[in-house]
């Protein structure tokens, strides 16, 4: 997946969890949880949604790598 595909996927998953959240307004290094006002359950639903859409296992230890758009893109681009 390339960066734009990963961002589109993240926006799609996020729309199902927090439809009012605007991923386009978030900077690459901003904490998604704070920028989009996601509580811990919403963020975990986001992670689960990413897993379901990609089939990519996301171990709990890797979840902090997904806190920013830059981290999320790097994580999924790496395969």
NUTI-849128 format. One record per atom (N, C-alpha, C): x, y, z; atom name. Coordinates in steps of 0.001 Angstrom, whole numbers, plus 500000, padded with zeros to 6 digits. Atoms other than C-alpha are relative to their C-alpha. Layout:
N
<rec><px>X</px><py>Y</py><pz>Z</pz><atom>CA</atom></rec>
...
END
This chain:
79
<rec><px>500843</px><py>498814</py><pz>500000</pz><atom>N</atom></rec>
<rec><px>500000</px><py>500000</py><pz>500000</pz><atom>CA</atom></rec>
<rec><px>500888</px><py>501250</py><pz>500000</pz><atom>C</atom></rec>
<rec><px>499260</px><py>498741</py><pz>499963</pz><atom>N</atom></rec>
<rec><px>501187</px><py>503513</py><pz>499293</pz><atom>CA</atom></rec>
<rec><px>499348</px><py>500952</py><pz>501002</pz><atom>C</atom></rec>
<rec><px>500451</px><py>499064</py><pz>498965</pz><atom>N</atom></rec>
<rec><px>500721</px><py>506539</py><pz>501546</pz><atom>CA</atom></rec>
<rec><px>498569</px><py>500477</py><pz>499770</pz><atom>C</atom></rec>
<rec><px>501357</px><py>499506</py><pz>500243</pz><atom>N</atom></rec>
<rec><px>497565</px><py>507829</py><pz>499842</pz><atom>CA</atom></rec>
<rec><px>498958</px><py>498907</py><pz>500215</pz><atom>C</atom></rec>
<rec><px>500924</px><py>501122</py><pz>499752</pz><atom>N</atom></rec>
<rec><px>495925</px><py>504380</py><pz>499967</pz><atom>CA</atom></rec>
<rec><px>499830</px><py>499771</py><pz>501497</pz><atom>C</atom></rec>
<rec><px>500061</px><py>500201</py><pz>498548</pz><atom>N</atom></rec>
<rec><px>496769</px><py>504069</py><pz>503659</pz><atom>CA</atom></rec>
<rec><px>499166</px><py>501105</py><pz>500645</pz><atom>C</atom></rec>
<rec><px>500791</px><py>498877</py><pz>499469</pz><atom>N</atom></rec>
<rec><px>495347</px><py>507524</py><pz>504402</pz><atom>CA</atom></rec>
<rec><px>498517</px><py>499831</py><pz>499669</pz><atom>C</atom></rec>
<rec><px>501397</px><py>500217</py><pz>500402</pz><atom>N</atom></rec>
<rec><px>492171</px><py>506703</py><pz>502456</pz><atom>CA</atom></rec>
<rec><px>499378</px><py>498888</py><pz>500836</pz><atom>C</atom></rec>
<rec><px>500481</px><py>501097</py><pz>499166</pz><atom>N</atom></rec>
<rec><px>491822</px><py>503446</py><pz>504370</pz><atom>CA</atom></rec>
<rec><px>499721</px><py>500492</py><pz>501415</pz><atom>C</atom></rec>
<rec><px>500182</px><py>499471</py><pz>498649</pz><atom>N</atom></rec>
<rec><px>492289</px><py>505238</py><pz>507687</pz><atom>CA</atom></rec>
<rec><px>498760</px><py>500880</py><pz>500062</pz><atom>C</atom></rec>
<rec><px>501183</px><py>499127</py><pz>500036</pz><atom>N</atom></rec>
<rec><px>489653</px><py>507826</py><pz>506711</pz><atom>CA</atom></rec>
<rec><px>498720</px><py>499173</py><pz>499917</pz><atom>C</atom></rec>
<rec><px>501170</px><py>500871</py><pz>500139</pz><atom>N</atom></rec>
<rec><px>487235</px><py>505070</py><pz>505702</pz><atom>CA</atom></rec>
<rec><px>499655</px><py>499317</py><pz>501328</pz><atom>C</atom></rec>
<rec><px>500232</px><py>500674</py><pz>498715</pz><atom>N</atom></rec>
<rec><px>487669</px><py>503171</py><pz>508974</pz><atom>CA</atom></rec>
<rec><px>499524</px><py>501011</py><pz>501034</pz><atom>C</atom></rec>
<rec><px>500364</px><py>498960</py><pz>499036</pz><atom>N</atom></rec>
<rec><px>487456</px><py>506367</py><pz>510990</pz><atom>CA</atom></rec>
<rec><px>498567</px><py>500473</py><pz>499790</pz><atom>C</atom></rec>
<rec><px>501365</px><py>499553</py><pz>500291</pz><atom>N</atom></rec>
<rec><px>484214</px><py>507378</py><pz>509249</pz><atom>CA</atom></rec>
<rec><px>498956</px><py>499093</py><pz>500637</pz><atom>C</atom></rec>
<rec><px>500927</px><py>500928</py><pz>499371</pz><atom>N</atom></rec>
<rec><px>482564</px><py>504269</py><pz>510658</pz><atom>CA</atom></rec>
<rec><px>499983</px><py>500095</py><pz>501513</pz><atom>C</atom></rec>
<rec><px>499873</px><py>499904</py><pz>498546</pz><atom>N</atom></rec>
<rec><px>483682</px><py>505086</py><pz>514206</pz><atom>CA</atom></rec>
<rec><px>499619</px><py>501392</py><pz>500498</pz><atom>C</atom></rec>
<rec><px>500235</px><py>498608</py><pz>499614</pz><atom>N</atom></rec>
<rec><px>483582</px><py>508873</py><pz>514405</pz><atom>CA</atom></rec>
<rec><px>499748</px><py>500812</py><pz>498727</pz><atom>C</atom></rec>
<rec><px>500298</px><py>499359</py><pz>501283</pz><atom>N</atom></rec>
<rec><px>481818</px><py>510262</py><pz>511317</pz><atom>CA</atom></rec>
<rec><px>500301</px><py>501497</py><pz>499959</pz><atom>C</atom></rec>
<rec><px>499752</px><py>498563</py><pz>499954</pz><atom>N</atom></rec>
<rec><px>482327</px><py>513839</py><pz>512475</pz><atom>CA</atom></rec>
<rec><px>501491</px><py>500343</py><pz>499957</pz><atom>C</atom></rec>
<rec><px>498555</px><py>499773</py><pz>499985</pz><atom>N</atom></rec>
<rec><px>486124</px><py>513413</py><pz>512638</pz><atom>CA</atom></rec>
<rec><px>500507</px><py>500292</py><pz>498587</pz><atom>C</atom></rec>
<rec><px>499451</px><py>499598</py><pz>501294</pz><atom>N</atom></rec>
<rec><px>488030</px><py>515118</py><pz>509823</pz><atom>CA</atom></rec>
<rec><px>501487</px><py>499680</py><pz>499966</pz><atom>C</atom></rec>
<rec><px>498613</px><py>500450</py><pz>500050</pz><atom>N</atom></rec>
<rec><px>491243</px><py>513206</py><pz>509181</pz><atom>CA</atom></rec>
<rec><px>500865</px><py>500966</py><pz>499193</pz><atom>C</atom></rec>
<rec><px>499245</px><py>499064</py><pz>500839</pz><atom>N</atom></rec>
<rec><px>492280</px><py>515773</py><pz>506553</pz><atom>CA</atom></rec>
<rec><px>500511</px><py>501203</py><pz>500791</pz><atom>C</atom></rec>
<rec><px>499600</px><py>498845</py><pz>499190</pz><atom>N</atom></rec>
<rec><px>492594</px><py>518389</py><pz>509304</pz><atom>CA</atom></rec>
<rec><px>501125</px><py>499669</py><pz>500979</pz><atom>C</atom></rec>
<rec><px>498994</px><py>500449</py><pz>499043</pz><atom>N</atom></rec>
<rec><px>495157</px><py>516354</py><pz>511241</pz><atom>CA</atom></rec>
<rec><px>501385</px><py>500002</py><pz>499358</pz><atom>C</atom></rec>
<rec><px>498620</px><py>499995</py><pz>500481</pz><atom>N</atom></rec>
<rec><px>498872</px><py>516954</py><pz>510798</pz><atom>CA</atom></rec>
<rec><px>500628</px><py>498624</py><pz>500113</pz><atom>C</atom></rec>
<rec><px>499351</px><py>501311</py><pz>500035</pz><atom>N</atom></rec>
<rec><px>501176</px><py>514040</py><pz>510089</pz><atom>CA</atom></rec>
<rec><px>500509</px><py>499526</py><pz>501352</pz><atom>C</atom></rec>
<rec><px>499409</px><py>500386</py><pz>498721</pz><atom>N</atom></rec>
<rec><px>502727</px><py>514108</py><pz>513565</pz><atom>CA</atom></rec>
<rec><px>499120</px><py>500317</py><pz>501199</pz><atom>C</atom></rec>
<rec><px>500943</px><py>499762</py><pz>498909</pz><atom>N</atom></rec>
<rec><px>499669</px><py>515024</py><pz>515609</pz><atom>CA</atom></rec>
<rec><px>499475</px><py>498668</py><pz>500519</pz><atom>C</atom></rec>
<rec><px>500594</px><py>501192</py><pz>499403</pz><atom>N</atom></rec>
<rec><px>498296</px><py>512442</py><pz>518003</pz><atom>CA</atom></rec>
<rec><px>498544</px><py>499922</py><pz>499550</pz><atom>C</atom></rec>
<rec><px>501362</px><py>500158</py><pz>500517</pz><atom>N</atom></rec>
<rec><px>495145</px><py>511155</py><pz>516312</pz><atom>CA</atom></rec>
<rec><px>498964</px><py>500001</py><pz>501113</pz><atom>C</atom></rec>
<rec><px>500963</px><py>500096</py><pz>498894</pz><atom>N</atom></rec>
<rec><px>493486</px><py>510473</py><pz>519654</pz><atom>CA</atom></rec>
<rec><px>499613</px><py>501378</py><pz>500499</pz><atom>C</atom></rec>
<rec><px>500274</px><py>498643</py><pz>499517</pz><atom>N</atom></rec>
<rec><px>493813</px><py>514078</py><pz>520776</pz><atom>CA</atom></rec>
<rec><px>499389</px><py>500871</py><pz>498906</pz><atom>C</atom></rec>
<rec><px>500454</px><py>499143</py><pz>501095</pz><atom>N</atom></rec>
<rec><px>493313</px><py>515761</py><pz>517395</pz><atom>CA</atom></rec>
<rec><px>498556</px><py>499716</py><pz>499605</pz><atom>C</atom></rec>
<rec><px>501347</px><py>500389</py><pz>500418</pz><atom>N</atom></rec>
<rec><px>490113</px><py>513829</py><pz>516687</pz><atom>CA</atom></rec>
<rec><px>499075</px><py>499704</py><pz>501175</pz><atom>C</atom></rec>
<rec><px>500775</px><py>500221</py><pz>498775</pz><atom>N</atom></rec>
<rec><px>488906</px><py>513572</py><pz>520294</pz><atom>CA</atom></rec>
<rec><px>499467</px><py>498567</py><pz>500082</pz><atom>C</atom></rec>
<rec><px>500366</px><py>501417</py><pz>499922</pz><atom>N</atom></rec>
<rec><px>488912</px><py>509751</py><pz>520231</pz><atom>CA</atom></rec>
<rec><px>500331</px><py>499482</py><pz>501389</pz><atom>C</atom></rec>
<rec><px>499688</px><py>500617</py><pz>498722</pz><atom>N</atom></rec>
<rec><px>488589</px><py>507996</py><pz>523542</pz><atom>CA</atom></rec>
<rec><px>500696</px><py>498663</py><pz>499746</pz><atom>C</atom></rec>
<rec><px>499214</px><py>501230</py><pz>500164</pz><atom>N</atom></rec>
<rec><px>490492</px><py>504767</py><pz>524172</pz><atom>CA</atom></rec>
<rec><px>499211</px><py>498913</py><pz>499269</pz><atom>C</atom></rec>
<rec><px>500811</px><py>501009</py><pz>500669</pz><atom>N</atom></rec>
<rec><px>487597</px><py>502584</py><pz>523026</pz><atom>CA</atom></rec>
<rec><px>499855</px><py>500317</py><pz>498507</pz><atom>C</atom></rec>
<rec><px>500083</px><py>499607</py><pz>501415</pz><atom>N</atom></rec>
<rec><px>487154</px><py>504556</py><pz>519795</pz><atom>CA</atom></rec>
<rec><px>501311</px><py>499683</py><pz>499280</pz><atom>C</atom></rec>
<rec><px>498718</px><py>500255</py><pz>500660</pz><atom>N</atom></rec>
<rec><px>490868</px><py>504286</py><pz>519076</pz><atom>CA</atom></rec>
<rec><px>500221</px><py>498499</py><pz>499811</pz><atom>C</atom></rec>
<rec><px>499839</px><py>501452</py><pz>500154</pz><atom>N</atom></rec>
<rec><px>490880</px><py>500538</py><pz>519710</pz><atom>CA</atom></rec>
<rec><px>499081</px><py>499474</py><pz>498896</pz><atom>C</atom></rec>
<rec><px>500892</px><py>500371</py><pz>501111</pz><atom>N</atom></rec>
<rec><px>487872</px><py>500201</py><pz>517375</pz><atom>CA</atom></rec>
<rec><px>500618</px><py>500388</py><pz>498662</pz><atom>C</atom></rec>
<rec><px>499278</px><py>499566</py><pz>501191</pz><atom>N</atom></rec>
<rec><px>489911</px><py>502135</py><pz>514819</pz><atom>CA</atom></rec>
<rec><px>501080</px><py>498984</py><pz>499637</pz><atom>C</atom></rec>
<rec><px>498934</px><py>500989</py><pz>500224</pz><atom>N</atom></rec>
<rec><px>492819</px><py>499697</py><pz>515214</pz><atom>CA</atom></rec>
<rec><px>499404</px><py>498680</py><pz>499514</pz><atom>C</atom></rec>
<rec><px>500670</px><py>501243</py><pz>500413</pz><atom>N</atom></rec>
<rec><px>490475</px><py>496701</py><pz>514943</pz><atom>CA</atom></rec>
<rec><px>499484</px><py>500146</py><pz>498564</pz><atom>C</atom></rec>
<rec><px>500486</px><py>499762</py><pz>501355</pz><atom>N</atom></rec>
<rec><px>488908</px><py>498235</py><pz>511831</pz><atom>CA</atom></rec>
<rec><px>501119</px><py>499953</py><pz>498975</pz><atom>C</atom></rec>
<rec><px>498841</px><py>500070</py><pz>500896</pz><atom>N</atom></rec>
<rec><px>492343</px><py>498676</py><pz>510256</pz><atom>CA</atom></rec>
<rec><px>500413</px><py>498544</py><pz>499788</pz><atom>C</atom></rec>
<rec><px>499660</px><py>501433</py><pz>500095</pz><atom>N</atom></rec>
<rec><px>493100</px><py>495040</py><pz>511011</pz><atom>CA</atom></rec>
<rec><px>499009</px><py>499277</py><pz>499086</pz><atom>C</atom></rec>
<rec><px>501020</px><py>500683</py><pz>500791</pz><atom>N</atom></rec>
<rec><px>489803</px><py>493880</py><pz>509512</pz><atom>CA</atom></rec>
<rec><px>500089</px><py>500355</py><pz>498517</pz><atom>C</atom></rec>
<rec><px>499931</px><py>499562</py><pz>501403</pz><atom>N</atom></rec>
<rec><px>490243</px><py>495928</py><pz>506322</pz><atom>CA</atom></rec>
<rec><px>501269</px><py>499521</py><pz>499301</pz><atom>C</atom></rec>
<rec><px>498719</px><py>500360</py><pz>500619</pz><atom>N</atom></rec>
<rec><px>493885</px><py>494956</py><pz>505767</pz><atom>CA</atom></rec>
<rec><px>500373</px><py>498540</py><pz>500174</pz><atom>C</atom></rec>
<rec><px>499591</px><py>501364</py><pz>499678</pz><atom>N</atom></rec>
<rec><px>494119</px><py>491490</py><pz>507297</pz><atom>CA</atom></rec>
<rec><px>501354</px><py>499957</py><pz>500678</pz><atom>C</atom></rec>
<rec><px>498689</px><py>499867</py><pz>499374</pz><atom>N</atom></rec>
<rec><px>497342</px><py>492749</py><pz>508884</pz><atom>CA</atom></rec>
<rec><px>499835</px><py>499926</py><pz>501516</pz><atom>C</atom></rec>
<rec><px>500062</px><py>500119</py><pz>498546</pz><atom>N</atom></rec>
<rec><px>497734</px><py>491560</py><pz>512475</pz><atom>CA</atom></rec>
<rec><px>500709</px><py>501198</py><pz>500626</pz><atom>C</atom></rec>
<rec><px>499412</px><py>498855</py><pz>499309</pz><atom>N</atom></rec>
<rec><px>498411</px><py>494486</py><pz>514802</pz><atom>CA</atom></rec>
<rec><px>500147</px><py>499625</py><pz>501472</pz><atom>C</atom></rec>
<rec><px>499786</px><py>500362</py><pz>498600</pz><atom>N</atom></rec>
<rec><px>499959</px><py>493283</py><pz>518060</pz><atom>CA</atom></rec>
<rec><px>499814</px><py>501221</py><pz>500914</pz><atom>C</atom></rec>
<rec><px>500226</px><py>498907</py><pz>499052</pz><atom>N</atom></rec>
<rec><px>499123</px><py>495354</py><pz>521143</pz><atom>CA</atom></rec>
<rec><px>501244</px><py>500872</py><pz>500167</pz><atom>C</atom></rec>
<rec><px>498747</px><py>499250</py><pz>499856</pz><atom>N</atom></rec>
<rec><px>502783</px><py>496371</py><pz>521407</pz><atom>CA</atom></rec>
<rec><px>500219</px><py>500984</py><pz>498852</pz><atom>C</atom></rec>
<rec><px>499843</px><py>499119</py><pz>501154</pz><atom>N</atom></rec>
<rec><px>502519</px><py>498002</py><pz>517958</pz><atom>CA</atom></rec>
<rec><px>498983</px><py>501143</py><pz>499954</pz><atom>C</atom></rec>
<rec><px>501058</px><py>498988</py><pz>500037</pz><atom>N</atom></rec>
<rec><px>499433</px><py>500113</py><pz>518712</pz><atom>CA</atom></rec>
<rec><px>500549</px><py>501430</py><pz>500131</pz><atom>C</atom></rec>
<rec><px>499476</px><py>498626</py><pz>499923</pz><atom>N</atom></rec>
<rec><px>501480</px><py>503183</py><pz>519798</pz><atom>CA</atom></rec>
<rec><px>500605</px><py>500509</py><pz>498690</pz><atom>C</atom></rec>
<rec><px>499461</px><py>499585</py><pz>501298</pz><atom>N</atom></rec>
<rec><px>503024</px><py>503222</py><pz>516309</pz><atom>CA</atom></rec>
<rec><px>498924</px><py>500617</py><pz>499119</pz><atom>C</atom></rec>
<rec><px>501128</px><py>499525</py><pz>500800</pz><atom>N</atom></rec>
<rec><px>499556</px><py>504103</py><pz>514985</pz><atom>CA</atom></rec>
<rec><px>499400</px><py>501293</py><pz>500546</pz><atom>C</atom></rec>
<rec><px>500547</px><py>498793</py><pz>499374</pz><atom>N</atom></rec>
<rec><px>499033</px><py>507197</py><pz>517145</pz><atom>CA</atom></rec>
<rec><px>500031</px><py>501219</py><pz>499094</pz><atom>C</atom></rec>
<rec><px>499920</px><py>498875</py><pz>500922</pz><atom>N</atom></rec>
<rec><px>500024</px><py>509558</py><pz>514314</pz><atom>CA</atom></rec>
<rec><px>499789</px><py>499510</py><pz>498577</pz><atom>C</atom></rec>
<rec><px>500152</px><py>500378</py><pz>501406</pz><atom>N</atom></rec>
<rec><px>499302</px><py>509600</py><pz>510593</pz><atom>CA</atom></rec>
<rec><px>501334</px><py>499542</py><pz>499423</pz><atom>C</atom></rec>
<rec><px>498678</px><py>500379</py><pz>500498</pz><atom>N</atom></rec>
<rec><px>503039</px><py>509451</py><pz>509878</pz><atom>CA</atom></rec>
<rec><px>500338</px><py>498589</py><pz>500459</pz><atom>C</atom></rec>
<rec><px>499731</px><py>501327</py><pz>499467</pz><atom>N</atom></rec>
<rec><px>503371</px><py>506406</py><pz>512120</pz><atom>CA</atom></rec>
<rec><px>499137</px><py>498937</py><pz>499343</pz><atom>C</atom></rec>
<rec><px>500939</px><py>500924</py><pz>500613</pz><atom>N</atom></rec>
<rec><px>500305</px><py>504745</py><pz>510651</pz><atom>CA</atom></rec>
<rec><px>500434</px><py>499675</py><pz>498566</pz><atom>C</atom></rec>
<rec><px>499552</px><py>500201</py><pz>501384</pz><atom>N</atom></rec>
<rec><px>501549</px><py>505252</py><pz>507089</pz><atom>CA</atom></rec>
<rec><px>501268</px><py>499151</py><pz>499976</pz><atom>C</atom></rec>
<rec><px>498745</px><py>500763</py><pz>499960</pz><atom>N</atom></rec>
<rec><px>505028</px><py>503970</py><pz>507964</pz><atom>CA</atom></rec>
<rec><px>499744</px><py>498541</py><pz>500373</pz><atom>C</atom></rec>
<rec><px>500290</px><py>501359</py><pz>499526</pz><atom>N</atom></rec>
<rec><px>503586</px><py>500936</py><pz>509759</pz><atom>CA</atom></rec>
<rec><px>499412</px><py>499126</py><pz>498885</pz><atom>C</atom></rec>
<rec><px>500638</px><py>500804</py><pz>501038</pz><atom>N</atom></rec>
<rec><px>501365</px><py>499787</py><pz>506905</pz><atom>CA</atom></rec>
<rec><px>500792</px><py>499973</py><pz>498704</pz><atom>C</atom></rec>
<rec><px>499170</px><py>499999</py><pz>501203</pz><atom>N</atom></rec>
<rec><px>503771</px><py>500782</py><pz>504130</pz><atom>CA</atom></rec>
<rec><px>501114</px><py>498951</py><pz>500104</pz><atom>C</atom></rec>
<rec><px>498931</px><py>500977</py><pz>499777</pz><atom>N</atom></rec>
<rec><px>506378</px><py>498500</py><pz>505698</pz><atom>CA</atom></rec>
<rec><px>499498</px><py>498573</py><pz>499761</pz><atom>C</atom></rec>
<rec><px>500541</px><py>501304</py><pz>500318</pz><atom>N</atom></rec>
<rec><px>504039</px><py>495592</py><pz>505137</pz><atom>CA</atom></rec>
<rec><px>499532</px><py>499273</py><pz>501176</pz><atom>C</atom></rec>
END
